[in-house]
Amino acid sequence: MTRLILFNKPFGVLPQFTDRSATPRPVLADYIDVPGVYPAGRLDMDSEGLLLLTDDGRLQARIADPEHKLPKTYLVQVEGIPDDAALAALADGVTLKDGLTRPAEARRIEPPMLWPRDPPVRERKSVPDCWIALILREGRNRQVRRMTAAVGHPTLRLVRWAVGQWTLDGIAPGTWRDAPSPHR
């Protein structure tokens, strides 16, 4: 039977089970003691939120492969207040060093009810910030951060809320739960 774990990865945790660096950092093994599961996709150390882990290689590939266009929903706190033109640019596709991004969905949202981040996001009295929801159907390295910076609104906090049908709903930071077995 396929196992699929939904994990709310805290800020500062490496999305892998081991760390061979000189000064070890928190890793998945510090939170998940389930043999044989591996991340389906990545989530940078300085990003938070939903990370899927499975023991099924085909499912892992389907979740991670951009060809399947599985939507990934991000809640993004950005510096400044993106205007309609910036949101349209995010939605239409942004040209990055590795090419044009696929069309996305981008909209301003009210600040979400999230857990406090540790360490907190820096606050600047002279620069406002805003939250946007960004839905991507590809997964390039640090893509959300590069996209928001390209339209003049650097990312301050990044939380992946959903991957396809799976969400963080009801999962506290640093905790996980099994998802029902997905259909192929």
Helices and strands as residue ranges (DSSP letters): E 4-9, G 28-30, E 38-39, E 48-54, H 57-64, G 66-68, E 72-79, H 84-92, E 95-96, E 99-100, E 105-109, E 129-136, H 143-150, E 155-163, E 166-167, E 176-178
